[in-house]
Amino acid sequence: MNRANRAFSPLLYSVFAAVLAVSSAAHAADEKQAPIKADPAKGEALFTNGDNARNIVACVSCHGAAGNSTITQNPKLAGQHEAYIAKQLLNFRTPERNNPVMTPMAKALTDEDVHNIAAYLAAQAPKPGAAKNKETIDLGKHIWRAGIAAKNVPACAGCHSPNGAGIPAQYPRLAGQHQDYTVAQLTNFRGGARTNSPQMTAIADRLSDKEIKAVADYMAGLK
């Protein structure tokens, strides 16, 4: 080996080692960020039976068979977008959506559990709801379809779709949701108890109690 090669070899080795290190780090990052392949069957088992060994209560006890809750304070989850359910369960682990019931349950779930449950619920058929207040139906309809221009409140349909089906991975399905649950969430957004959606915090802050109740009742009747 000549003098030039002897002088250059350490530099080559250093460059090669650096490239190898970057490549290995990138590969490790790709593996870490690889999407979890959900198993709806496992999700159904956990939703329906819970897991006594991990002190996980069956979700069905609060959210109803196949996610069709009959308790108006608890949301219907059947047919909800998979990505949205997963996001909410993960958010319950953080201060963004702290809840005395859901936070400890979400923390007991693994990320795999979260995605399995979300996949199961997304595949279930939602049962319809119904609007109940005839006196506010027109106001609720107007807010849903057109918003409130004077308050800079956008139409709910713009994000959640005209029929309340939402947009997968972006905005939740709201059609048929319980009035009580929707009122509680909009009130939480407005009051700062729920902070995992800056858009909804800003919108809810501009709504009165009457407007919240009206639009919640209207969306309950969407199909």
Secondary structure, 3 states (H helix, E strand, C coil): CCHHHHHHHHHHHHHHHHHHHHHHHHHHHHHHCCCCCCCHHHHHHHHHHCEHHHCECCCHHHHCHHHCCCCCCCCCCCCCCHHHHHHHHHHCCCHHHCCCCHHHHHHHCCHHHHHHHHHHHHCCCCCCCCCCCCCCHHHHHHHHHHCEHHHCECCCHHHHCCCCCCECCCECCCCCCCHHHHHHHHHHHHHCCCCCCHHHHHHHCCCCHHHHHHHHHHHHCCC
